[in-house]
Amino acid sequence: MRHVLAMIWAGGAADSLLALSRVRSKASVPFGGQYRLIDFTLSNCANSGIYNVAVLTQYLPESLKAHLGIGKPWDLDRRDGGVRLLEPYYGATEPHWYEGDGDALSRNLDVIDDKRFDVVVVTAGDRVYKMDFRPLLDFHASSRAGVTVAVREMPPAEAARCGAVRLGRGLSVTTLDDEPEEGKAAYGSVDVCVFDRPYLVKILRAMARRGGTGLRADVIAPAVAEGAVAAYVVDDYWARIDTVDDYYAVTFECLADGEPACSFDDPRWPIYTKLPDDPPVKLGPHAAVENSIVADGSIINGRVENSVLFRRTYVEEGAEVRDSVLMDGVRVAGGAAVDRAILDKLVLVSPDAYVGADVGEGRPNEDFPAQLRRGVTLVGKRTTIPPGFVVGRNCLIDVGAEPASWTRFADQRMPNGTSAGIVD
């Protein structure tokens, strides 16, 4: 695979993830008890034998850069190849940030146009999936197309959200279909494309002359018009996380008991990540843990059911956690309860507080109804829930909410569908 270059787009903001992406890029959002979203794409590269990897970053890159380091967990700390981070920079002639995923590729033509590489894999760094790129590369070589896009059959609405395509004879892509017809098979992109390097260079230069910025509209679409795009159909699990509700649903699809949608413990296809040196999990004499993932460094003295606990979480005696995701350093004090909630890093749930209670009329979040409508409550990083305070369902407490955020709620009860500490 020395002839293959992987370009991973990990630079976009993700406002729809609300407090989860307020302090980090989407690709570095924690997932599954110990991973980051980008770990899936990087592990796919490593398991497929691709060791020339470039990660395109821009939005809040610090946590992503700290996580990647020199790429050692993915065997990318190499003299020949390895991982490199490509951030936008101000130059003398054209000073501006990346204006889209296509523009990001165009601004790094010096990396792409390297004659050591025959093909370039362009993919997103924030999807949850396992994919062997080698059959895709073999298909691309046999298709003789300038571009191959990986697609998956989906319901029409989902295909439209992911970028639908219409297929012709021989799995050629005939049209980019933004409104697939209901009731018919639809194919949506899984955000993995393979380009012949010379063809990609040519089309990126043409895009730059036109002032284009997007991969789908300004790179793929012209290639479709030229009849140069083939489709590679996949049927394995693949998930795009666009909302907080998506994040919650995909988490428990992947960690379901029995046959999870995307297993993390397959020794034939491991998911690699950067792991700190934490002590083992400690269960106290009154601990009860059922059907849950508990990461290293955690101390459990209370009850945990059907939940995902990241490293160094602490559930005190008398506390209960159900159907929830607790990220690094969360502490749930005695007498407190957390139900169907996502708590970002270093959240403190004070004694006798309740996060995820049914408080008042059931309704989506008043500020973000498309992101929080399935009963999940999100609490942002470094937030303290006051003692005895009750937080309802579909609620949002933004990053570092101040004490003044709580004063508008009578009787220390935050009704279903309300928000606190919103950052403009």
C-alpha positions, 0 to 999 in steps of 0.5 A: 500500500505504499502507492496509496495516500489517505486524506482524512477530512477532520476540520469541520465544525458540528454545531448540531452536536451542541455542547459535545462539539463546543470545545472540540472538533467533531472528529475528536468527540469521545465515543464508546467508552475510550475512543474518539470518532476519528479512531475508526477511520484511522484504524481502517487505514491501519488494518488495510495497510495504508500508512501514508495518512494526512489529516486535514484539521481546522476547527478547534484542533487542539484535542485532536492534535493531542490525541493523534500525537505522532500516530503511534497507536495506529502504527503511523509513527514511521520514517517512511510514511506515517501521519501528518496534520494539515492545518490552514495557514496564512500565506503572502498571496491567499490568506484564508481558512479552508472554505470546505472539504474540496478547498482543503484538498486544493490547498494541499495539492503539494501533498497530493501531487506526489508521484509516489502515489497512484491513488488517493483515498479521501474520507471523513474522520467522524463516521462510525464504521469498519471497512477494509479499503483493499477490496475497494482499491481493487475494485477501483483499479478494475473499474478503470474509472477516475473516481470510485465512491463507496455507497450503501443502500439506505432509506431515501431520506437518509440517502438524501442527507448523506448524498444520494447517487443514481447508478447506471450500468456496470455500477457507474454513477449517472447522477447526484440525486439530491431528492431520491424518490420515496419507495424506491431503492436509494444509494447514499455516499458513505464518505469514502472516495478513491481517486486516481491521483493525476485525475484528482489533481486535474479536477482540483485545479479546475475547481480552484479556477472556478472558485469551487470549495466543496467535494461533492458539488465541485469535485464529484459532480464534474467527474460524474458529468464526465462519466468518470465515476464508479460506485462500490456498494457496501452493506456493512454497518456505517453511521453518520452522527449529525445530532445528539440523538444520533450520538446516543442511538449509535452508541447503544447500537454499537454496544448492544448485548448479543450482536452489536451493530459494530463490534469493538472487540473483534481481534481481526479488526481492532479499533486502535486508540491512544490509551493513558495509564490508568489503574484498573476499575474498582468496584466497592462493596455496594456496587452493582453494574449490569450490562455496562462498559466501564473504562479504566480508572473508574470507581463504582460504589453505586448502581450502574445499568446499561450505561457507558462510563469513560475513564476515571468516572466515580459513582458514589454509594447511593447514586444510580446511573441508567441508560447513560453516557458518562465521559472522563472524570464525571462524578455522581454523588451519593443520592443522585441519579442520572437517567438517559443522559450524556454527561461530558467530561468533568461534570459533577452531579451533586448529592440528591440531584437528578438528571433526566427526570420526567419534569412536566409536559413532554416536548423536544428541546425549546432551542434545538428541537431537531437535535434533542427530541428523543428524551436524551439530556445533554450536560456540557463539560465542567458543569456542576449540577447543584444539590437537589436540583432536578433536570428534565428530559430533552434538556441542554445544559451548555458548557460550564453553565454558571450558577446564575443559569439555575435561578430562573427555574422555580423549585430547583426543577428544570422542565422537559425541553428547556436549556441553561447556559446557552452560548451564542 
